[in-house]
Amino acid sequence: MSGKNWDRVPIDAQSIDAPLSMAAVFLVVTVANEASTLAKVCSVLDGLDDLVKTVGFRDLSGRLSCIAGIGRALWDRLRQDKRPKELKPFAPIQGAVHAAPATPGDLLFHIRSERPDLCFEFERILLDSLGDGVTMVDEVSGFRYFDARDLLGFVDGTANPTGLDLPASALVGDEDDDFAGGSYVVVQKYLHDLRAWKQTPTPVQEEIIGRTKIDNIEIDDDDAPRKSHKSLATITDADGNEYDILRDNMPFGRPGHQEFGTYFIGYSRYLWVIEKMLQRMYVGDPPGAYDRLLDFSTPHTGATFFAPTRSTLQMLVQAAPEK
Ligand code: HEM
């Protein structure tokens, strides 16, 4: 894996396997229609790796990394002939009780570092170079909360794939040769009703999540009347193979505004896996038995992107038409 030199040199742009961090910024922007704007965006994406070096080298222990994801509409403006097989806009879901909306997004930037100031500096220079042709749809600064807890108080990220399972779950393989090594990325910004959550007894919270709260032990809910979040998000095929995704959720919030959130970000080799997780969460299994996490957590955004490898990204932006 590319991580072996990360103590000596900045982390290559588009490293999906960059370390989980203390801080992260999630930026979603749209790109105006003018050819000159597209040209500028292409040149910024072309220089993304250099920008990570420029800022990241100032403190290597800060482990700055950045992944750019491209939405379907922008992809089609850049290149009409070839696109990742599954890339399409986020499909909104209407469950009986809860809905997942689709919101605009041409580009996603997932910026991670041990230091919030490195994320800030990188974002500042990035947006400066993108200029006025891009419109900010959503900007969220997340932080690591104690032992990787979400603001509901549960440890979040435990079941992430590790070792060789990480690329096998998160990176496209030879099923789509042109885009091997890239990843589908889905983001959703959730806001929590913490007042209602706090009034929910801890054992009920634990049934909803599928793990114990203090010590993070998995709860077997095979015979429970309602499946937990953990079980609804577990995807298996007819042969019993499990399909994981790589999550790097981050809490964010402004207590003074009663804003408490989780920024969900999932990287997957197959887009259908995340879509199936969402279907099971919102529609339920069996239908109607939806994820009760949603009674306390409302998605305000929903967007799908493809994060190509560094070299594919460079080829894509260098070959873009009508610059
Ligand atoms: C409010 C938003 C969310 C919160 C607070 C949340 C929190 C959690 C927590 C605490 C766990 C258990 C520990 C772990 O394995 O990480 C978990 C597991 C998981 N979540 Fe979420 N989650 C959220 C949204 C989502 C969404 C939208 C998806 C997928 C589309 C998802 C997919 C998963 C998966 C795949 C697991 C691991 C299941 C397993 O044990 O194999 N989560 N989540």
Residues whose N, C-alpha, C, O or C-beta is under 5 A from the ligand:
A	BS01	HEM	D150 F154 V155 D156 G157 T158 A159 Y190 K230 A233 T234 T262 F264 I274 M277 L278 S297
